Amino acid sequence: MTNHSWSIVTTRFGYGQRPSARPNGSPKAWLSRQVQNYDPRPARIMGLPDSEAITRQFSDFRLRRDQDAEAKRAARRALRSHVQDAIAARIELAVHTTAPFTERLVQFWANHFAVSTEKPGAGPLAGSFEAEAIRPYILGRFADMLRAAETHPSMLIYLDQAGSIGPNSRRGQAAARRGRRRVGLNENLAREILELHTLGVRSGYTQADVTAFAKALTGHTVPVLRRFEQDKIYGFDPSLHEPGPKTVLGKTYRDEGSREAMRILNDLADHPATARHLATKLARHFSADIPPPALVSRLEESFLATGGDLGAMTLTLIEAPEVWAETRQKFLTPWEWAIASLRAIDTDEFDPLRARRMIVNLGQDLWQPGSPAGFEDKASKWAAPETLHRRVEAAQTIGRLGARHDARTLGPMLYSGIWSENSATAVARAESPAQAMALMLASPEAMWR
Amino acid sequence: MIINRRNMLGGSAAIVGATMLPKLAFAAGGGGSKRLVFVLQRGAADGLGIIAPVGDPSYAGLRGALAEDYADAPLIGGLFALHPALERSAAMFAAGEMMAVHAVASTYRDRSHFDGQNVLESGGTRPYERKDGWLNRLVGLLPEAEASGIAIAQNIPLALQGTHKAGSYAPSRLPDAADDYMRRVAQLYMGDERLHMLWEESLATRAMAEGMNGSGNMRQAADVGALAARMLSGEDSARIAMIETTGWDTHNGQSRRLDRELSKLDTLIEALKVGLGELWADTMVIVATEFGRTASINGTSGTDHGTGSTTLLYGGSLGGGKVLGDWPGLRQSDLYQARDLRPTSALEDVIASTCSSHFTLDPELTKRTLFPGR
């Protein structure tokens, strides 16, 4: 590792620096300390309602369908407020955290298992999904995260699994006898697990694999959403499960009810294609749009050698020379830039929902990636003329909030080692403290990681 | 025209001393409906360009091509010309609703925008000495029932920060960034090939989408003026408002840039006046900047940071139509440090006198409260 400046380290592996809480020690120690002391239950997040409470609320809302418009509107508003609350908490945590590296990992894995606030039912659960299915597992075994994510009500609703019914299951047959043709298998979750969450696209699975896997997944649903099961939130409903053995990727799984899909998920988690897929994504996120092949290989080997231990893979990442390159290649995402800017001005006087509106204006809303693939992780996606323009305008707004700081001293401190003569001059010549802060936040030093 | 070293301006009724400004003779106060608007020109506005001393024999020589802008401008107060972009202001000047105090500076004598604005806004004698602002302390001097201030901005600027009631209001939409800032960003990206490319492209696209941007600027200036008027109208509205303007740091291409910024200022004040309607008679507007600019033009058709500038006052009952101040002259030996307009009036005095007169407050108490230690 070369003699690295904190300004690069904290941006590449975190959300930039807060002037009042600057890191110390060696950069690697700073990262591994965060891995060792990881707290999967930050208070700001744990104070929010859990999935059980929100799912029940959603179920009540659905039962209200026949009621008057005003009651429905109020219920919809209440559900939407969970999204706002979770986003506000997420922004505040990111701005204030002393463990920005592990927070970045949470975001990385949450984006890997993307859910969307746009989907009714799944949306209000986006925050609790991250808290329950991602946070506890970012340094544990991938198979555990995979199972938690795929059986979480938010994912089951988002990718339509909650309504999937085995054609030959008890309920499937009953529906067929009543002549209801719309009832049946939904392949959405099975396909996205294979394509996005594990093996990766074009890794060799077939349509038959998708269908068989979808059959194995039947029964994993959100019982409370079904009128006849008001008591159970999570879980497996055997009356929906497709009977008989299923063959996925050449391996035949006998019918074991709920455990059947879990066995398939475990096998997918261990698959070499999964190792390569995840290694490529992780390397791309922390190094460059086109990740160095050697880095991908090392992460892949680490994953396979440890049985999918994400903690071990994270340590391999920290040790890799490629992620310590001096060249800053990656354009910050709108989210990263906004959070880093709010950290840089070191103020509590910002309204997180106003910050959210700004992030939306910059091209990203939290948990709204537009596709189950999550936000694209190529900088070219964000480094566009219009998005840069909006960022420069937002810098002006944030600059005003941070005008009590002197950007002339803050610049060289936050961007130590990389603060250019050109930026220093621009800041020094600014016509006001607010403009100086804006120029600092819009400077090239603040744009790349 | 022969200019004396100390040529008193504006007639004996309004002579301005170097250290103490006697009570400015405005229409009598009284009544509880007085309003005050403080317009801050951030970036050191060129007083010699706003109220140009075209009658001073040294002016044309110091200003070179910049002096040509005033060729057709009518003289005011014998010695000066109002910048031609201040069209509506000129009409107000003629109607007695506008005046200027020239060769003004705060107690601050260095040339940092940051420190200069801090001194001007806080009302302290040194940068970063105080945490609250004089405009906020002025709120505290008003009868409690009507005491509140509002900043037409997303955040409360230092001048209005403090223990007394003050808020801020701006449309929630991200504001269009000022041209001056955009120009500086372009400079910032000169060394970064990728950002430079993206930036140029975005500017081109925006320009295409919006046509030329001049009209947008004027609309925005009018919107700010109208918004301020709304915030000051009505029984329970704020009595004191602050508006920040930028774009005054004219190191290069001053002619074009000053023309644009003054047009915006002119538009803003006109919109404020129209929006206030009858309340305009009870309103005082103070337009001030942190310091002035060099007396002579620099190598890039602009001016650099200087000292003395000018302060503009507007109001429906102002009794204006004059240029006040103790004109120091522009000969080399007259200039401050042989480069800037020498300040002969203290900005703190101008503000304190204006406020005490306008709100019928005790002048000594006002001065002491707004600018302690002065």
Chai-1 contact restraints between the chains, C-beta under 6 A:
chainA,res_idxA,chainB,res_idxB,connection_type,confidence,min_distance_angstrom,max_distance_angstrom,comment,restraint_id
A,P385,B,L198,contact,1.0,0.0,6.0,A-B,restraint_1
A,P385,B,E201,contact,1.0,0.0,6.0,A-B,restraint_2
A,P385,B,S202,contact,1.0,0.0,6.0,A-B,restraint_3
A,E386,B,S202,contact,1.0,0.0,6.0,A-B,restraint_4
A,L388,B,L198,contact,1.0,0.0,6.0,A-B,restraint_5
A,L388,B,S202,contact,1.0,0.0,6.0,A-B,restraint_6
A,H389,B,S202,contact,1.0,0.0,6.0,A-B,restraint_7
A,V392,B,V185,contact,1.0,0.0,6.0,A-B,restraint_8
A,E393,B,L174,contact,1.0,0.0,6.0,A-B,restraint_9
A,E393,B,A177,contact,1.0,0.0,6.0,A-B,restraint_10
A,Q396,B,A177,contact,1.0,0.0,6.0,A-B,restraint_11
A,T397,B,L174,contact,1.0,0.0,6.0,A-B,restraint_12
A,R400,B,Q154,contact,1.0,0.0,6.0,A-B,restraint_13
A,R400,B,N155,contact,1.0,0.0,6.0,A-B,restraint_14
A,L401,B,N155,contact,1.0,0.0,6.0,A-B,restraint_15
A,N422,B,G191,contact,1.0,0.0,6.0,A-B,restraint_16
A,A426,B,R184,contact,1.0,0.0,6.0,A-B,restraint_17
A,A426,B,Q187,contact,1.0,0.0,6.0,A-B,restraint_18
A,A426,B,L188,contact,1.0,0.0,6.0,A-B,restraint_19
A,E431,B,R42,contact,1.0,0.0,6.0,A-B,restraint_20
A,E431,B,G43,contact,1.0,0.0,6.0,A-B,restraint_21
A,E431,B,H113,contact,1.0,0.0,6.0,A-B,restraint_22
A,E431,B,D249,contact,1.0,0.0,6.0,A-B,restraint_23
A,S432,B,R42,contact,1.0,0.0,6.0,A-B,restraint_24
A,S432,B,H113,contact,1.0,0.0,6.0,A-B,restraint_25
A,P433,B,F114,contact,1.0,0.0,6.0,A-B,restraint_26
A,Q435,B,Y181,contact,1.0,0.0,6.0,A-B,restraint_27
A,L439,B,R184,contact,1.0,0.0,6.0,A-B,restraint_28
A,A442,B,V185,contact,1.0,0.0,6.0,A-B,restraint_29
A,S443,B,L188,contact,1.0,0.0,6.0,A-B,restraint_30
A,P444,B,D192,contact,1.0,0.0,6.0,A-B,restraint_31
A,P444,B,L195,contact,1.0,0.0,6.0,A-B,restraint_32
